[in-house]
Amino acid sequence: AYRSVEITSGKADDGQTDKLRADVVRTVDNGRAVVANIAGTTSDVDGGVHSFEGGHYISAVGYRDNGHIVRIADSANPTQASYEITVDNLADWIATRGYATS
């Protein structure tokens, strides 16, 4: 039921970010998670820094504000297994890689 979407550029453009937001909203509303292949460093809405220079997988499991804020489930740090980031930061974190959506 999943398909891959690539963001091949070094930074997501507005169209790619809007598509990611729509994919997160639709997939979560259907009871599934978006699986994202990320690399680099980003910050969450609380100012926390998350850095995976070698790459990592995370899941977008929820959203608010019409998908402009995305809830992340992350297995890398058990003390911070869930956090929220903007869809703009998520799209740029995915850039050069991709994500799977249903």
Biopython code that builds the backbone (N, CA, C, O; Angstrom):
import numpy as np
from Bio.PDB.StructureBuilder import StructureBuilder

atoms = [
    (1, "ALA", "N", (0.822, -1.213, 0.000)),
    (1, "ALA", "CA", (0.000, 0.000, 0.000)),
    (1, "ALA", "C", (0.854, 1.261, 0.000)),
    (1, "ALA", "O", (0.333, 2.363, -0.172)),
    (2, "TYR", "N", (2.164, 1.106, 0.192)),
    (2, "TYR", "CA", (3.043, 2.276, 0.252)),
    (2, "TYR", "C", (3.700, 2.533, -1.098)),
    (2, "TYR", "O", (3.920, 1.605, -1.876)),
    (3, "ARG", "N", (4.011, 3.789, -1.371)),
    (3, "ARG", "CA", (4.770, 4.183, -2.556)),
    (3, "ARG", "C", (5.844, 5.177, -2.129)),
    (3, "ARG", "O", (5.684, 5.898, -1.144)),
    (4, "SER", "N", (6.925, 5.203, -2.875)),
    (4, "SER", "CA", (8.046, 6.091, -2.551)),
    (4, "SER", "C", (7.909, 7.422, -3.269)),
    (4, "SER", "O", (7.453, 7.495, -4.410)),
    (5, "VAL", "N", (8.318, 8.474, -2.567)),
    (5, "VAL", "CA", (8.365, 9.827, -3.125)),
    (5, "VAL", "C", (9.759, 10.357, -2.854)),
    (5, "VAL", "O", (10.221, 10.339, -1.714)),
    (6, "GLU", "N", (10.428, 10.827, -3.887)),
    (6, "GLU", "CA", (11.780, 11.365, -3.724)),
    (6, "GLU", "C", (11.766, 12.888, -3.686)),
    (6, "GLU", "O", (10.972, 13.540, -4.365)),
    (7, "ILE", "N", (12.659, 13.430, -2.879)),
    (7, "ILE", "CA", (12.989, 14.854, -2.912)),
    (7, "ILE", "C", (14.478, 14.881, -3.230)),
    (7, "ILE", "O", (15.318, 14.802, -2.333)),
    (8, "THR", "N", (14.791, 14.992, -4.511)),
    (8, "THR", "CA", (16.168, 14.787, -4.955)),
    (8, "THR", "C", (17.054, 16.013, -4.792)),
    (8, "THR", "O", (18.278, 15.887, -4.783)),
    (9, "SER", "N", (16.471, 17.177, -4.666)),
    (9, "SER", "CA", (17.271, 18.393, -4.521)),
    (9, "SER", "C", (17.815, 18.506, -3.099)),
    (9, "SER", "O", (17.386, 17.782, -2.201)),
    (10, "GLY", "N", (18.760, 19.417, -2.909)),
    (10, "GLY", "CA", (19.359, 19.621, -1.597)),
    (10, "GLY", "C", (18.456, 20.308, -0.597)),
    (10, "GLY", "O", (18.711, 20.264, 0.606)),
    (11, "LYS", "N", (17.394, 20.948, -1.088)),
    (11, "LYS", "CA", (16.406, 21.611, -0.246)),
    (11, "LYS", "C", (15.062, 21.479, -0.944)),
    (11, "LYS", "O", (14.969, 21.632, -2.162)),
    (12, "ALA", "N", (14.027, 21.196, -0.175)),
    (12, "ALA", "CA", (12.695, 21.013, -0.757)),
    (12, "ALA", "C", (12.137, 22.348, -1.228)),
    (12, "ALA", "O", (12.290, 23.370, -0.559)),
    (13, "ASP", "N", (11.485, 22.326, -2.390)),
    (13, "ASP", "CA", (10.818, 23.553, -2.851)),
    (13, "ASP", "C", (9.390, 23.574, -2.304)),
    (13, "ASP", "O", (8.957, 22.622, -1.654)),
    (14, "ASP", "N", (8.663, 24.657, -2.567)),
    (14, "ASP", "CA", (7.319, 24.809, -2.013)),
    (14, "ASP", "C", (6.382, 23.689, -2.471)),
    (14, "ASP", "O", (5.570, 23.208, -1.681)),
    (15, "GLY", "N", (6.483, 23.274, -3.721)),
    (15, "GLY", "CA", (5.632, 22.207, -4.225)),
    (15, "GLY", "C", (5.896, 20.878, -3.533)),
    (15, "GLY", "O", (4.963, 20.146, -3.204)),
    (16, "GLN", "N", (7.168, 20.571, -3.315)),
    (16, "GLN", "CA", (7.530, 19.330, -2.629)),
    (16, "GLN", "C", (7.060, 19.353, -1.177)),
    (16, "GLN", "O", (6.598, 18.340, -0.651)),
    (17, "THR", "N", (7.181, 20.512, -0.536)),
    (17, "THR", "CA", (6.724, 20.648, 0.851)),
    (17, "THR", "C", (5.216, 20.513, 0.938)),
    (17, "THR", "O", (4.706, 19.845, 1.837)),
    (18, "ASP", "N", (4.492, 21.143, 0.010)),
    (18, "ASP", "CA", (3.034, 21.028, -0.002)),
    (18, "ASP", "C", (2.597, 19.591, -0.247)),
    (18, "ASP", "O", (1.637, 19.129, 0.369)),
    (19, "LYS", "N", (3.278, 18.881, -1.130)),
    (19, "LYS", "CA", (2.959, 17.475, -1.396)),
    (19, "LYS", "C", (3.208, 16.619, -0.162)),
    (19, "LYS", "O", (2.395, 15.757, 0.171)),
    (20, "LEU", "N", (4.328, 16.853, 0.521)),
    (20, "LEU", "CA", (4.617, 16.118, 1.756)),
    (20, "LEU", "C", (3.522, 16.371, 2.783)),
    (20, "LEU", "O", (3.036, 15.430, 3.410)),
    (21, "ARG", "N", (3.125, 17.631, 2.963)),
    (21, "ARG", "CA", (2.068, 17.960, 3.928)),
    (21, "ARG", "C", (0.787, 17.212, 3.582)),
    (21, "ARG", "O", (0.167, 16.614, 4.463)),
    (22, "ALA", "N", (0.382, 17.235, 2.323)),
    (22, "ALA", "CA", (-0.831, 16.532, 1.900)),
    (22, "ALA", "C", (-0.687, 15.026, 2.107)),
    (22, "ALA", "O", (-1.639, 14.365, 2.524)),
    (23, "ASP", "N", (0.492, 14.480, 1.820)),
    (23, "ASP", "CA", (0.722, 13.047, 2.017)),
    (23, "ASP", "C", (0.651, 12.669, 3.487)),
    (23, "ASP", "O", (0.084, 11.630, 3.827)),
    (24, "VAL", "N", (1.216, 13.493, 4.369)),
    (24, "VAL", "CA", (1.151, 13.215, 5.816)),
    (24, "VAL", "C", (-0.301, 13.237, 6.278)),
    (24, "VAL", "O", (-0.741, 12.319, 6.969)),
    (25, "VAL", "N", (-1.042, 14.263, 5.911)),
    (25, "VAL", "CA", (-2.437, 14.379, 6.343)),
    (25, "VAL", "C", (-3.245, 13.181, 5.860)),
    (25, "VAL", "O", (-3.957, 12.563, 6.651)),
    (26, "ARG", "N", (-3.149, 12.842, 4.583)),
    (26, "ARG", "CA", (-3.929, 11.736, 4.021)),
    (26, "ARG", "C", (-3.530, 10.398, 4.662)),
    (26, "ARG", "O", (-4.391, 9.604, 5.041)),
    (27, "THR", "N", (-2.227, 10.159, 4.777)),
    (27, "THR", "CA", (-1.750, 8.878, 5.300)),
    (27, "THR", "C", (-2.120, 8.697, 6.769)),
    (27, "THR", "O", (-2.577, 7.624, 7.163)),
    (28, "VAL", "N", (-1.927, 9.733, 7.582)),
    (28, "VAL", "CA", (-2.278, 9.653, 9.005)),
    (28, "VAL", "C", (-3.792, 9.522, 9.178)),
    (28, "VAL", "O", (-4.263, 8.752, 10.015)),
    (29, "ASP", "N", (-4.547, 10.274, 8.386)),
    (29, "ASP", "CA", (-6.009, 10.155, 8.457)),
    (29, "ASP", "C", (-6.482, 8.747, 8.096)),
    (29, "ASP", "O", (-7.546, 8.316, 8.541)),
    (30, "ASN", "N", (-5.697, 8.032, 7.293)),
    (30, "ASN", "CA", (-6.024, 6.650, 6.932)),
    (30, "ASN", "C", (-5.470, 5.634, 7.934)),
    (30, "ASN", "O", (-5.536, 4.429, 7.695)),
    (31, "GLY", "N", (-4.920, 6.121, 9.064)),
    (31, "GLY", "CA", (-4.459, 5.232, 10.126)),
    (31, "GLY", "C", (-3.070, 4.658, 9.919)),
    (31, "GLY", "O", (-2.720, 3.647, 10.529)),
    (32, "ARG", "N", (-2.275, 5.288, 9.068)),
    (32, "ARG", "CA", (-0.918, 4.811, 8.791)),
    (32, "ARG", "C", (0.091, 5.912, 9.112)),
    (32, "ARG", "O", (-0.281, 7.041, 9.433)),
    (33, "ALA", "N", (1.366, 5.564, 9.019)),
    (33, "ALA", "CA", (2.450, 6.528, 9.236)),
    (33, "ALA", "C", (3.206, 6.739, 7.932)),
    (33, "ALA", "O", (3.264, 5.845, 7.088)),
    (34, "VAL", "N", (3.782, 7.924, 7.774)),
    (34, "VAL", "CA", (4.711, 8.199, 6.678)),
    (34, "VAL", "C", (6.103, 7.845, 7.187)),
    (34, "VAL", "O", (6.491, 8.294, 8.266)),
    (35, "VAL", "N", (6.855, 7.056, 6.441)),
    (35, "VAL", "CA", (8.215, 6.678, 6.814)),
    (35, "VAL", "C", (9.178, 7.544, 6.011)),
    (35, "VAL", "O", (9.151, 7.543, 4.780)),
    (36, "ALA", "N", (10.029, 8.281, 6.720)),
    (36, "ALA", "CA", (10.927, 9.232, 6.063)),
    (36, "ALA", "C", (12.384, 8.820, 6.234)),
    (36, "ALA", "O", (12.811, 8.433, 7.322)),
    (37, "ASN", "N", (13.126, 8.906, 5.161)),
    (37, "ASN", "CA", (14.567, 8.680, 5.155)),
    (37, "ASN", "C", (15.209, 10.066, 5.242)),
    (37, "ASN", "O", (15.151, 10.837, 4.285)),
    (38, "ILE", "N", (15.811, 10.379, 6.370)),
    (38, "ILE", "CA", (16.314, 11.738, 6.612)),
    (38, "ILE", "C", (17.837, 11.717, 6.750)),
    (38, "ILE", "O", (18.443, 10.675, 7.003)),
    (39, "ALA", "N", (18.432, 12.884, 6.580)),
    (39, "ALA", "CA", (19.872, 13.048, 6.799)),
    (39, "ALA", "C", (20.130, 14.502, 7.128)),
    (39, "ALA", "O", (19.478, 15.402, 6.599)),
    (40, "GLY", "N", (21.091, 14.719, 8.012)),
    (40, "GLY", "CA", (21.460, 16.080, 8.384)),
    (40, "GLY", "C", (20.932, 16.441, 9.752)),
    (40, "GLY", "O", (20.715, 15.577, 10.602)),
    (41, "THR", "N", (20.729, 17.725, 9.952)),
    (41, "THR", "CA", (20.334, 18.266, 11.249)),
    (41, "THR", "C", (19.119, 19.165, 11.083)),
    (41, "THR", "O", (19.021, 19.922, 10.117)),
    (42, "THR", "N", (18.204, 19.076, 12.025)),
    (42, "THR", "CA", (17.046, 19.967, 12.052)),
    (42, "THR", "C", (16.698, 20.259, 13.498)),
    (42, "THR", "O", (17.256, 19.661, 14.418)),
    (43, "SER", "N", (15.771, 21.181, 13.688)),
    (43, "SER", "CA", (15.301, 21.488, 15.041)),
    (43, "SER", "C", (13.799, 21.282, 15.101)),
    (43, "SER", "O", (13.088, 21.454, 14.111)),
    (44, "ASP", "N", (13.333, 20.910, 16.283)),
    (44, "ASP", "CA", (11.901, 20.715, 16.471)),
    (44, "ASP", "C", (11.266, 22.023, 16.941)),
    (44, "ASP", "O", (11.954, 23.029, 17.114)),
    (45, "VAL", "N", (9.961, 22.001, 17.144)),
    (45, "VAL", "CA", (9.244, 23.226, 17.501)),
    (45, "VAL", "C", (9.604, 23.736, 18.897)),
    (45, "VAL", "O", (9.341, 24.897, 19.213)),
    (46, "ASP", "N", (10.198, 22.891, 19.732)),
    (46, "ASP", "CA", (10.620, 23.298, 21.068)),
    (46, "ASP", "C", (12.088, 23.708, 21.114)),
    (46, "ASP", "O", (12.614, 24.012, 22.185)),
    (47, "GLY", "N", (12.752, 23.718, 19.961)),
    (47, "GLY", "CA", (14.162, 24.111, 19.901)),
    (47, "GLY", "C", (15.134, 22.970, 20.052)),
    (47, "GLY", "O", (16.345, 23.192, 20.030)),
    (48, "GLY", "N", (14.645, 21.752, 20.204)),
    (48, "GLY", "CA", (15.529, 20.587, 20.294)),
    (48, "GLY", "C", (16.196, 20.318, 18.954)),
    (48, "GLY", "O", (15.594, 20.507, 17.897)),
    (49, "VAL", "N", (17.441, 19.876, 19.011)),
    (49, "VAL", "CA", (18.202, 19.605, 17.788)),
    (49, "VAL", "C", (18.291, 18.096, 17.576)),
    (49, "VAL", "O", (18.547, 17.336, 18.510)),
    (50, "HIS", "N", (18.075, 17.682, 16.337)),
    (50, "HIS", "CA", (18.120, 16.269, 15.968)),
    (50, "HIS", "C", (19.077, 16.149, 14.791)),
    (50, "HIS", "O", (18.856, 16.745, 13.737)),
    (51, "SER", "N", (20.143, 15.373, 14.977)),
    (51, "SER", "CA", (21.193, 15.308, 13.967)),
    (51, "SER", "C", (21.523, 13.865, 13.615)),
    (51, "SER", "O", (21.839, 13.048, 14.480)),
    (52, "PHE", "N", (21.441, 13.577, 12.319)),
    (52, "PHE", "CA", (21.756, 12.254, 11.783)),
    (52, "PHE", "C", (22.505, 12.453, 10.471)),
    (52, "PHE", "O", (21.940, 12.285, 9.391)),
    (53, "GLU", "N", (23.754, 12.805, 10.572)),
    (53, "GLU", "CA", (24.538, 13.115, 9.372)),
    (53, "GLU", "C", (24.670, 11.912, 8.448)),
    (53, "GLU", "O", (24.752, 12.086, 7.232)),
    (54, "GLY", "N", (24.692, 10.696, 8.992)),
    (54, "GLY", "CA", (24.809, 9.497, 8.181)),
    (54, "GLY", "C", (23.479, 8.967, 7.681)),
    (54, "GLY", "O", (23.446, 8.006, 6.912)),
    (55, "GLY", "N", (22.396, 9.571, 8.101)),
    (55, "GLY", "CA", (21.067, 9.146, 7.707)),
    (55, "GLY", "C", (20.354, 8.369, 8.803)),
    (55, "GLY", "O", (20.987, 7.854, 9.724)),
    (56, "HIS", "N", (19.040, 8.290, 8.699)),
    (56, "HIS", "CA", (18.212, 7.655, 9.725)),
    (56, "HIS", "C", (16.792, 7.574, 9.177)),
    (56, "HIS", "O", (16.441, 8.314, 8.258)),
    (57, "TYR", "N", (15.980, 6.693, 9.725)),
    (57, "TYR", "CA", (14.566, 6.612, 9.379)),
    (57, "TYR", "C", (13.733, 7.057, 10.568)),
    (57, "TYR", "O", (14.024, 6.711, 11.713)),
    (58, "ILE", "N", (12.694, 7.828, 10.280)),
    (58, "ILE", "CA", (11.726, 8.266, 11.286)),
    (58, "ILE", "C", (10.331, 8.051, 10.716)),
    (58, "ILE", "O", (10.171, 7.783, 9.525)),
    (59, "SER", "N", (9.327, 8.169, 11.572)),
    (59, "SER", "CA", (7.942, 8.050, 11.119)),
    (59, "SER", "C", (7.166, 9.296, 11.503)),
    (59, "SER", "O", (7.270, 9.790, 12.626)),
    (60, "ALA", "N", (6.392, 9.794, 10.559)),
    (60, "ALA", "CA", (5.442, 10.878, 10.838)),
    (60, "ALA", "C", (4.126, 10.206, 11.204)),
    (60, "ALA", "O", (3.495, 9.561, 10.366)),
    (61, "VAL", "N", (3.716, 10.360, 12.464)),
    (61, "VAL", "CA", (2.576, 9.605, 12.978)),
    (61, "VAL", "C", (1.374, 10.475, 13.330)),
    (61, "VAL", "O", (0.323, 9.958, 13.707)),
    (62, "GLY", "N", (1.522, 11.777, 13.210)),
    (62, "GLY", "CA", (0.422, 12.677, 13.526)),
    (62, "GLY", "C", (0.708, 14.061, 12.992)),
    (62, "GLY", "O", (1.790, 14.334, 12.473)),
    (63, "TYR", "N", (-0.272, 14.927, 13.127)),
    (63, "TYR", "CA", (-0.099, 16.301, 12.671)),
    (63, "TYR", "C", (-1.088, 17.208, 13.389)),
    (63, "TYR", "O", (-2.042, 16.737, 14.008)),
    (64, "ARG", "N", (-0.855, 18.491, 13.302)),
    (64, "ARG", "CA", (-1.806, 19.501, 13.763)),
    (64, "ARG", "C", (-1.639, 20.723, 12.867)),
    (64, "ARG", "O", (-0.753, 20.759, 12.013)),
    (65, "ASP", "N", (-2.479, 21.703, 13.061)),
    (65, "ASP", "CA", (-2.418, 22.932, 12.273)),
    (65, "ASP", "C", (-2.480, 22.616, 10.771)),
    (65, "ASP", "O", (-1.691, 23.135, 9.981)),
    (66, "ASN", "N", (-3.438, 21.753, 10.397)),
    (66, "ASN", "CA", (-3.644, 21.351, 8.996)),
    (66, "ASN", "C", (-2.411, 20.730, 8.359)),
    (66, "ASN", "O", (-2.225, 20.833, 7.146)),
    (67, "GLY", "N", (-1.576, 20.093, 9.150)),
    (67, "GLY", "CA", (-0.392, 19.421, 8.626)),
    (67, "GLY", "C", (0.850, 20.283, 8.577)),
    (67, "GLY", "O", (1.883, 19.848, 8.069)),
    (68, "HIS", "N", (0.771, 21.490, 9.091)),
    (68, "HIS", "CA", (1.957, 22.355, 9.101)),
    (68, "HIS", "C", (2.925, 21.979, 10.224)),
    (68, "HIS", "O", (4.111, 22.302, 10.161)),
    (69, "ILE", "N", (2.414, 21.297, 11.245)),
    (69, "ILE", "CA", (3.244, 20.739, 12.324)),
    (69, "ILE", "C", (3.042, 19.228, 12.306)),
    (69, "ILE", "O", (1.910, 18.744, 12.298)),
    (70, "VAL", "N", (4.154, 18.485, 12.301)),
    (70, "VAL", "CA", (4.110, 17.034, 12.164)),
    (70, "VAL", "C", (4.677, 16.378, 13.419)),
    (70, "VAL", "O", (5.731, 16.775, 13.915)),
    (71, "ARG", "N", (3.963, 15.365, 13.931)),
    (71, "ARG", "CA", (4.425, 14.581, 15.084)),
    (71, "ARG", "C", (5.314, 13.466, 14.563)),
    (71, "ARG", "O", (4.915, 12.700, 13.686)),
    (72, "ILE", "N", (6.534, 13.377, 15.115)),
    (72, "ILE", "CA", (7.535, 12.398, 14.705)),
    (72, "ILE", "C", (7.687, 11.329, 15.775)),
    (72, "ILE", "O", (7.757, 11.645, 16.963)),
    (73, "ALA", "N", (7.739, 10.077, 15.366)),
    (73, "ALA", "CA", (8.134, 8.962, 16.229)),
    (73, "ALA", "C", (9.547, 8.583, 15.804)),
    (73, "ALA", "O", (9.800, 8.294, 14.634)),
    (74, "ASP", "N", (10.467, 8.588, 16.771)),
    (74, "ASP", "CA", (11.888, 8.397, 16.460)),
    (74, "ASP", "C", (12.485, 7.399, 17.437)),
    (74, "ASP", "O", (12.466, 7.624, 18.648)),
    (75, "SER", "N", (13.010, 6.308, 16.922)),
    (75, "SER", "CA", (13.562, 5.249, 17.766)),
    (75, "SER", "C", (14.991, 5.526, 18.233)),
    (75, "SER", "O", (15.534, 4.742, 19.012)),
    (76, "ALA", "N", (15.611, 6.606, 17.786)),
    (76, "ALA", "CA", (17.028, 6.851, 18.084)),
    (76, "ALA", "C", (17.294, 7.216, 19.542)),
    (76, "ALA", "O", (18.350, 6.881, 20.078)),
    (77, "ASN", "N", (16.356, 7.895, 20.185)),
    (77, "ASN", "CA", (16.590, 8.381, 21.537)),
    (77, "ASN", "C", (15.358, 8.063, 22.395)),
    (77, "ASN", "O", (14.349, 8.761, 22.292)),
    (78, "PRO", "N", (15.417, 7.032, 23.233)),
    (78, "PRO", "CA", (14.246, 6.649, 24.021)),
    (78, "PRO", "C", (13.750, 7.735, 24.970)),
    (78, "PRO", "O", (12.581, 7.718, 25.356)),
    (79, "THR", "N", (14.601, 8.672, 25.352)),
    (79, "THR", "CA", (14.151, 9.742, 26.241)),
    (79, "THR", "C", (13.404, 10.829, 25.483)),
    (79, "THR", "O", (12.746, 11.675, 26.090)),
    (80, "GLN", "N", (13.504, 10.808, 24.152)),
    (80, "GLN", "CA", (12.754, 11.753, 23.329)),
    (80, "GLN", "C", (12.236, 11.016, 22.082)),
    (80, "GLN", "O", (12.598, 11.335, 20.950)),
    (81, "ALA", "N", (11.395, 10.043, 22.331)),
    (81, "ALA", "CA", (10.906, 9.171, 21.261)),
    (81, "ALA", "C", (9.871, 9.849, 20.372)),
    (81, "ALA", "O", (9.538, 9.331, 19.306)),
    (82, "SER", "N", (9.362, 10.995, 20.797)),
    (82, "SER", "CA", (8.354, 11.703, 20.023)),
    (82, "SER", "C", (8.586, 13.201, 20.153)),
    (82, "SER", "O", (8.879, 13.702, 21.239)),
    (83, "TYR", "N", (8.454, 13.911, 19.040)),
    (83, "TYR", "CA", (8.581, 15.363, 19.028)),
    (83, "TYR", "C", (7.856, 15.901, 17.812)),
    (83, "TYR", "O", (7.450, 15.139, 16.934)),
    (84, "GLU", "N", (7.695, 17.206, 17.759)),
    (84, "GLU", "CA", (7.023, 17.834, 16.634)),
    (84, "GLU", "C", (7.988, 18.735, 15.883)),
    (84, "GLU", "O", (8.820, 19.413, 16.485)),
    (85, "ILE", "N", (7.866, 18.736, 14.539)),
    (85, "ILE", "CA", (8.639, 19.665, 13.718)),
    (85, "ILE", "C", (7.712, 20.258, 12.667)),
    (85, "ILE", "O", (6.649, 19.708, 12.378)),
    (86, "THR", "N", (8.124, 21.375, 12.103)),
    (86, "THR", "CA", (7.339, 21.952, 11.024)),
    (86, "THR", "C", (7.478, 21.087, 9.781)),
    (86, "THR", "O", (8.492, 20.412, 9.603)),
    (87, "VAL", "N", (6.481, 21.104, 8.935)),
    (87, "VAL", "CA", (6.564, 20.337, 7.693)),
    (87, "VAL", "C", (7.677, 20.889, 6.809)),
    (87, "VAL", "O", (8.266, 20.141, 6.028)),
    (88, "ASP", "N", (7.976, 22.183, 6.916)),
    (88, "ASP", "CA", (9.086, 22.770, 6.151)),
    (88, "ASP", "C", (10.412, 22.141, 6.565)),
    (88, "ASP", "O", (11.214, 21.760, 5.713)),
    (89, "ASN", "N", (10.642, 22.031, 7.873)),
    (89, "ASN", "CA", (11.881, 21.406, 8.356)),
    (89, "ASN", "C", (11.934, 19.930, 7.974)),
    (89, "ASN", "O", (12.993, 19.417, 7.611)),
    (90, "LEU", "N", (10.790, 19.244, 8.054)),
    (90, "LEU", "CA", (10.768, 17.831, 7.687)),
    (90, "LEU", "C", (11.102, 17.655, 6.208)),
    (90, "LEU", "O", (11.885, 16.773, 5.857)),
    (91, "ALA", "N", (10.530, 18.466, 5.351)),
    (91, "ALA", "CA", (10.797, 18.351, 3.914)),
    (91, "ALA", "C", (12.272, 18.582, 3.614)),
    (91, "ALA", "O", (12.858, 17.863, 2.804)),
    (92, "ASP", "N", (12.878, 19.579, 4.258)),
    (92, "ASP", "CA", (14.304, 19.828, 4.040)),
    (92, "ASP", "C", (15.165, 18.721, 4.629)),
    (92, "ASP", "O", (16.239, 18.430, 4.102)),
    (93, "TRP", "N", (14.713, 18.100, 5.710)),
    (93, "TRP", "CA", (15.443, 16.986, 6.335)),
    (93, "TRP", "C", (15.414, 15.756, 5.434)),
    (93, "TRP", "O", (16.353, 14.960, 5.427)),
    (94, "ILE", "N", (14.340, 15.607, 4.680)),
    (94, "ILE", "CA", (14.198, 14.492, 3.738)),
    (94, "ILE", "C", (14.978, 14.757, 2.448)),
    (94, "ILE", "O", (15.348, 13.818, 1.744)),
    (95, "ALA", "N", (15.225, 16.023, 2.139)),
    (95, "ALA", "CA", (15.843, 16.394, 0.863)),
    (95, "ALA", "C", (17.089, 15.552, 0.581)),
    (95, "ALA", "O", (17.863, 15.249, 1.488)),
    (96, "THR", "N", (17.265, 15.193, -0.648)),
    (96, "THR", "CA", (18.270, 14.285, -1.211)),
    (96, "THR", "C", (17.890, 12.834, -0.986)),
    (96, "THR", "O", (18.617, 11.937, -1.412)),
    (97, "ARG", "N", (16.786, 12.589, -0.338)),
    (97, "ARG", "CA", (16.339, 11.222, -0.050)),
    (97, "ARG", "C", (14.868, 11.092, -0.410)),
    (97, "ARG", "O", (14.463, 11.537, -1.484)),
    (98, "GLY", "N", (14.084, 10.515, 0.427)),
    (98, "GLY", "CA", (12.679, 10.354, 0.117)),
    (98, "GLY", "C", (11.873, 9.852, 1.297)),
    (98, "GLY", "O", (12.371, 9.734, 2.416)),
    (99, "TYR", "N", (10.608, 9.558, 1.014)),
    (99, "TYR", "CA", (9.713, 9.050, 2.049)),
    (99, "TYR", "C", (8.722, 8.093, 1.424)),
    (99, "TYR", "O", (8.528, 8.089, 0.208)),
    (100, "ALA", "N", (8.097, 7.281, 2.262)),
    (100, "ALA", "CA", (7.088, 6.333, 1.812)),
    (100, "ALA", "C", (5.743, 6.719, 2.402)),
    (100, "ALA", "O", (5.620, 6.982, 3.598)),
    (101, "THR", "N", (4.755, 6.745, 1.549)),
    (101, "THR", "CA", (3.412, 7.148, 1.939)),
    (101, "THR", "C", (2.404, 6.186, 1.321)),
    (101, "THR", "O", (2.697, 5.497, 0.344)),
    (102, "SER", "N", (1.217, 6.154, 1.907)),
    (102, "SER", "CA", (0.197, 5.278, 1.317)),
    (102, "SER", "C", (-0.875, 6.104, 0.648)),
    (102, "SER", "O", (-1.823, 5.550, 0.091)),
]
sb = StructureBuilder()
sb.init_structure("model")
sb.init_model(0)
sb.init_chain("A")
sb.init_seg("    ")
for serial, (resi, resn, name, xyz) in enumerate(atoms, 1):
    if name == "N":
        sb.init_residue(resn, " ", resi, " ")
    sb.init_atom(name, np.array(xyz, "f"), 0.0, 1.0, " ", f" {name:<3s}", serial, name[0])
structure = sb.get_structure()
